Amino acid sequence: MKDQTDKQPVKSAPLQRRRGRPATGQAKTNARRQAEWRAKRQAELQALRDEKGKGTGGHEVERMKAELESVQRELIQVQSELADVIKLLNDARLEISNLKSNRYVTEN
């Protein structure tokens, strides 16, 4: 009950804040979110299509194939040279072994 002689305003209890994140007033509907996502995806796909059309034409693929064949030929040549070096190394080891055994025989 209110006192009739009291001239001061009534102090009400402070309002309790609601739980959770406060609303901004700019919430999007699920339909709006989905439409924006579709538009973004469509733009990304179109950018990929445009990029594909520019840089990787047929001439680029042919150039890369020719470069790959060149590298493969060089690899075969290096492997052949490596086999020759290994053969020379084995011959040298055998000759050193023979020289050591001959020296051992002549010393005794």
FIKOLZA-1660 file (N, C-alpha, C; in steps of 0.1 Angstrom, whole numbers, plus 5000, padded with zeros to 4 digits):
% residues 108
   i   px   py   pz ch aa at
   1 5008 4988 5000  A  M  N
   1 5000 5000 5000  A  M CA
   1 5009 5012 5000  A  M  C
   2 5004 5023 4993  A  K  N
   2 5012 5035 4992  A  K CA
   2 5008 5045 5003  A  K  C
   3 5018 5051 5009  A  D  N
   3 5016 5061 5019  A  D CA
   3 5012 5074 5013  A  D  C
   4 5001 5080 5016  A  Q  N
   4 4996 5093 5010  A  Q CA
   4 5005 5105 5013  A  Q  C
   5 5012 5104 5024  A  T  N
   5 5020 5115 5029  A  T CA
   5 5034 5115 5023  A  T  C
   6 5037 5104 5017  A  D  N
   6 5051 5102 5012  A  D CA
   6 5052 5109 4998  A  D  C
   7 5061 5119 4997  A  K  N
   7 5062 5127 4985  A  K CA
   7 5073 5122 4975  A  K  C
   8 5081 5113 4980  A  Q  N
   8 5093 5108 4972  A  Q CA
   8 5088 5097 4963  A  Q  C
   9 5094 5096 4951  A  P  N
   9 5089 5086 4942  A  P CA
   9 5093 5072 4947  A  P  C
  10 5086 5063 4942  A  V  N
  10 5088 5049 4947  A  V CA
  10 5100 5043 4940  A  V  C
  11 5109 5038 4947  A  K  N
  11 5121 5032 4941  A  K CA
  11 5118 5017 4938  A  K  C
  12 5117 5015 4925  A  S  N
  12 5114 5001 4922  A  S CA
  12 5126 4993 4921  A  S  C
  13 5125 4980 4922  A  A  N
  13 5137 4971 4921  A  A CA
  13 5143 4972 4907  A  A  C
  14 5156 4971 4906  A  P  N
  14 5162 4972 4893  A  P CA
  14 5158 4960 4884  A  P  C
  15 5156 4963 4871  A  L  N
  15 5152 4953 4862  A  L CA
  15 5163 4942 4860  A  L  C
  16 5159 4930 4861  A  Q  N
  16 5169 4920 4859  A  Q CA
  16 5171 4918 4844  A  Q  C
  17 5184 4916 4840  A  R  N
  17 5187 4914 4826  A  R CA
  17 5184 4900 4822  A  R  C
  18 5180 4898 4810  A  R  N
  18 5177 4885 4805  A  R CA
  18 5190 4877 4803  A  R  C
  19 5189 4864 4803  A  R  N
  19 5201 4856 4801  A  R CA
  19 5205 4856 4786  A  R  C
  20 5218 4853 4783  A  G  N
  20 5222 4851 4769  A  G CA
  20 5227 4864 4763  A  G  C
  21 5230 4863 4751  A  R  N
  21 5235 4875 4743  A  R CA
  21 5224 4885 4740  A  R  C
  22 5227 4898 4742  A  P  N
  22 5216 4907 4739  A  P CA
  22 5213 4908 4724  A  P  C
  23 5201 4911 4721  A  A  N
  23 5196 4912 4707  A  A CA
  23 5201 4925 4701  A  A  C
  24 5205 4924 4688  A  T  N
  24 5210 4936 4681  A  T CA
  24 5199 4942 4673  A  T  C
  25 5189 4935 4670  A  G  N
  25 5178 4940 4662  A  G CA
  25 5180 4938 4647  A  G  C
  26 5191 4931 4644  A  Q  N
  26 5195 4929 4629  A  Q CA
  26 5196 4914 4626  A  Q  C
  27 5188 4906 4633  A  A  N
  27 5188 4892 4631  A  A CA
  27 5183 4888 4617  A  A  C
  28 5190 4878 4610  A  K  N
  28 5186 4874 4597  A  K CA
  28 5178 4861 4598  A  K  C
  29 5169 4860 4589  A  T  N
  29 5161 4847 4589  A  T CA
  29 5169 4836 4583  A  T  C
  30 5165 4824 4585  A  N  N
  30 5173 4813 4579  A  N CA
  30 5172 4813 4564  A  N  C
  31 5161 4818 4558  A  A  N
  31 5160 4819 4544  A  A CA
  31 5169 4829 4538  A  A  C
  32 5171 4840 4545  A  R  N
  32 5181 4851 4541  A  R CA
  32 5195 4845 4541  A  R  C
  33 5198 4838 4552  A  R  N
  33 5212 4833 4554  A  R CA
  33 5215 4823 4542  A  R  C
  34 5205 4814 4539  A  Q  N
  34 5206 4804 4529  A  Q CA
  34 5208 4811 4515  A  Q  C
  35 5201 4821 4513  A  A  N
  35 5202 4829 4500  A  A CA
  35 5215 4835 4498  A  A  C
  36 5221 4841 4509  A  E  N
  36 5234 4847 4509  A  E CA
  36 5245 4836 4506  A  E  C
  37 5243 4825 4513  A  W  N
  37 5253 4814 4511  A  W CA
  37 5253 4809 4497  A  W  C
  38 5241 4807 4491  A  R  N
  38 5240 4803 4477  A  R CA
  38 5247 4813 4468  A  R  C
  39 5244 4826 4470  A  A  N
  39 5250 4836 4461  A  A CA
  39 5265 4836 4462  A  A  C
  40 5270 4835 4475  A  K  N
  40 5285 4835 4477  A  K CA
  40 5291 4823 4470  A  K  C
  41 5285 4811 4471  A  R  N
  41 5290 4799 4465  A  R CA
  41 5290 4800 4450  A  R  C
  42 5279 4806 4444  A  Q  N
  42 5278 4808 4430  A  Q CA
  42 5289 4817 4425  A  Q  C
  43 5292 4828 4432  A  A  N
  43 5303 4837 4428  A  A CA
  43 5316 4830 4429  A  A  C
  44 5319 4822 4439  A  E  N
  44 5331 4814 4440  A  E CA
  44 5333 4805 4428  A  E  C
  45 5322 4798 4425  A  L  N
  45 5323 4788 4414  A  L CA
  45 5326 4795 4400  A  L  C
  46 5319 4807 4399  A  Q  N
  46 5321 4815 4387  A  Q CA
  46 5336 4820 4386  A  Q  C
  47 5341 4824 4397  A  A  N
  47 5355 4828 4397  A  A CA
  47 5365 4817 4393  A  A  C
  48 5362 4805 4398  A  L  N
  48 5370 4793 4395  A  L CA
  48 5369 4790 4380  A  L  C
  49 5357 4791 4374  A  R  N
  49 5355 4789 4360  A  R CA
  49 5363 4799 4352  A  R  C
  50 5362 4811 4356  A  D  N
  50 5369 4822 4349  A  D CA
  50 5384 4820 4349  A  D  C
  51 5389 4816 4361  A  E  N
  51 5403 4813 4363  A  E CA
  51 5408 4801 4355  A  E  C
  52 5400 4791 4354  A  K  N
  52 5403 4779 4346  A  K CA
  52 5404 4783 4331  A  K  C
  53 5395 4791 4327  A  G  N
  53 5395 4795 4313  A  G CA
  53 5407 4803 4309  A  G  C
  54 5413 4811 4318  A  K  N
  54 5424 4820 4315  A  K CA
  54 5437 4812 4314  A  K  C
  55 5441 4807 4325  A  G  N
  55 5455 4802 4327  A  G CA
  55 5459 4789 4322  A  G  C
  56 5449 4780 4322  A  T  N
  56 5453 4766 4319  A  T CA
  56 5446 4761 4306  A  T  C
  57 5450 4768 4295  A  G  N
  57 5445 4764 4282  A  G CA
  57 5452 4752 4277  A  G  C
  58 5448 4747 4266  A  G  N
  58 5455 4735 4260  A  G CA
  58 5469 4736 4258  A  G  C
  59 5474 4748 4254  A  H  N
  59 5488 4750 4251  A  H CA
  59 5496 4749 4264  A  H  C
  60 5490 4753 4275  A  E  N
  60 5497 4752 4288  A  E CA
  60 5499 4737 4292  A  E  C
  61 5489 4729 4289  A  V  N
  61 5490 4714 4292  A  V CA
  61 5501 4708 4283  A  V  C
  62 5501 4712 4271  A  E  N
  62 5511 4706 4261  A  E CA
  62 5525 4710 4266  A  E  C
  63 5527 4722 4270  A  R  N
  63 5540 4727 4275  A  R CA
  63 5545 4719 4287  A  R  C
  64 5536 4716 4296  A  M  N
  64 5539 4709 4308  A  M CA
  64 5542 4694 4304  A  M  C
  65 5535 4688 4295  A  K  N
  65 5538 4675 4290  A  K CA
  65 5552 4674 4284  A  K  C
  66 5555 4684 4276  A  A  N
  66 5569 4684 4269  A  A CA
  66 5580 4685 4280  A  A  C
  67 5577 4694 4290  A  E  N
  67 5587 4696 4300  A  E CA
  67 5589 4683 4308  A  E  C
  68 5578 4676 4311  A  L  N
  68 5579 4663 4318  A  L CA
  68 5587 4653 4310  A  L  C
  69 5584 4652 4297  A  E  N
  69 5592 4642 4289  A  E CA
  69 5607 4646 4289  A  E  C
  70 5610 4659 4289  A  S  N
  70 5624 4663 4289  A  S CA
  70 5631 4659 4302  A  S  C
  71 5624 4661 4313  A  V  N
  71 5629 4657 4326  A  V CA
  71 5631 4642 4327  A  V  C
  72 5622 4634 4321  A  Q  N
  72 5623 4620 4322  A  Q CA
  72 5635 4615 4314  A  Q  C
  73 5637 4621 4302  A  R  N
  73 5649 4618 4294  A  R CA
  73 5662 4621 4302  A  R  C
  74 5662 4632 4309  A  E  N
  74 5674 4636 4317  A  E CA
  74 5676 4626 4328  A  E  C
  75 5665 4622 4334  A  L  N
  75 5666 4612 4345  A  L CA
  75 5672 4599 4340  A  L  C
  76 5668 4594 4328  A  I  N
  76 5673 4582 4323  A  I CA
  76 5688 4583 4320  A  I  C
  77 5692 4595 4315  A  Q  N
  77 5706 4597 4312  A  Q CA
  77 5714 4597 4325  A  Q  C
  78 5709 4603 4335  A  V  N
  78 5717 4604 4348  A  V CA
  78 5717 4590 4354  A  V  C
  79 5707 4582 4353  A  Q  N
  79 5707 4568 4358  A  Q CA
  79 5718 4560 4350  A  Q  C
  80 5719 4562 4337  A  S  N
  80 5729 4555 4330  A  S CA
  80 5743 4559 4334  A  S  C
  81 5745 4572 4336  A  E  N
  81 5758 4577 4340  A  E CA
  81 5762 4571 4354  A  E  C
  82 5752 4571 4363  A  L  N
  82 5754 4566 4376  A  L CA
  82 5757 4551 4376  A  L  C
  83 5751 4543 4367  A  A  N
  83 5755 4529 4366  A  A CA
  83 5769 4527 4361  A  A  C
  84 5774 4536 4352  A  D  N
  84 5788 4536 4347  A  D CA
  84 5797 4539 4359  A  D  C
  85 5794 4549 4367  A  V  N
  85 5802 4552 4378  A  V CA
  85 5803 4541 4388  A  V  C
  86 5792 4534 4391  A  I  N
  86 5792 4523 4400  A  I CA
  86 5800 4512 4395  A  I  C
  87 5799 4509 4382  A  K  N
  87 5808 4499 4376  A  K CA
  87 5823 4502 4378  A  K  C
  88 5826 4514 4375  A  L  N
  88 5840 4519 4377  A  L CA
  88 5845 4517 4391  A  L  C
  89 5836 4521 4400  A  L  N
  89 5840 4520 4415  A  L CA
  89 5842 4506 4419  A  L  C
  90 5833 4497 4414  A  N  N
  90 5835 4483 4417  A  N CA
  90 5848 4477 4411  A  N  C
  91 5851 4481 4399  A  D  N
  91 5863 4477 4393  A  D CA
  91 5875 4481 4401  A  D  C
  92 5875 4494 4405  A  A  N
  92 5886 4499 4413  A  A CA
  92 5887 4492 4426  A  A  C
  93 5876 4489 4433  A  R  N
  93 5877 4481 4445  A  R CA
  93 5883 4467 4443  A  R  C
  94 5879 4461 4432  A  L  N
  94 5885 4448 4429  A  L CA
  94 5900 4449 4426  A  L  C
  95 5904 4459 4419  A  E  N
  95 5918 4460 4416  A  E CA
  95 5926 4463 4429  A  E  C
  96 5921 4471 4438  A  I  N
  96 5927 4474 4451  A  I CA
  96 5928 4461 4459  A  I  C
  97 5918 4454 4459  A  S  N
  97 5918 4441 4466  A  S CA
  97 5929 4432 4461  A  S  C
  98 5930 4431 4447  A  N  N
  98 5940 4423 4441  A  N CA
  98 5954 4427 4444  A  N  C
  99 5956 4441 4444  A  L  N
  99 5969 4446 4447  A  L CA
  99 5973 4443 4462  A  L  C
 100 5964 4444 4471  A  K  N
 100 5966 4441 4485  A  K CA
 100 5970 4426 4486  A  K  C
 101 5962 4418 4480  A  S  N
 101 5965 4403 4481  A  S CA
 101 5979 4400 4475  A  S  C
 102 5982 4406 4463  A  N  N
 102 5995 4404 4457  A  N CA
 102 6007 4408 4466  A  N  C
 103 6005 4420 4473  A  R  N
 103 6015 4425 4481  A  R CA
 103 6017 4415 4493  A  R  C
 104 6006 4410 4498  A  Y  N
 104 6007 4401 4509  A  Y CA
 104 6014 4388 4506  A  Y  C
 105 6012 4383 4493  A  V  N
 105 6018 4371 4488  A  V CA
 105 6033 4374 4486  A  V  C
 106 6037 4385 4481  A  T  N
 106 6051 4388 4478  A  T CA
 106 6059 4391 4491  A  T  C
 107 6052 4396 4501  A  E  N
 107 6059 4399 4513  A  E CA
 107 6062 4386 4521  A  E  C
 108 6054 4376 4520  A  N  N
 108 6056 4363 4527  A  N CA
 108 6064 4354 4519  A  N  C
% end
